[in-house]
Amino acid sequence: MDGTQARASVPSYLVWSIFNLLCCCFPLGVAAVVCSCRSENASGVGDMARAQEASRTAKILNIVGLVCGIILIIIVIVLQFAAAKH
């Protein structure tokens, strides 16, 4: 495996991070974008261990941010229905 293939195998999750930043959970989205950029930078200079760690952190932050966003949306919908009944 050459360096190009190794770099391509570390996902940065940048698109998912930006989606979380804009649509789900802003604070976790910001942290995820930072980790995604760290992953891309480390991958670019060939530091695969640091790129994988940053990628893993970005993935975890994105999952937590998405779950928080979904829970928040559900809570808002339930509160809207509860307010409409009164």
Secondary structure, DSSP 8 states (H G I E B T S, - for coil): --HHHHHHTS---HHHHHHIIIII-HHHHHHHHHHHHHHHHHHHHT-HHHHHHHHHHHHHHHHHHHHHHHHHHHHHHHHHHHHHH-
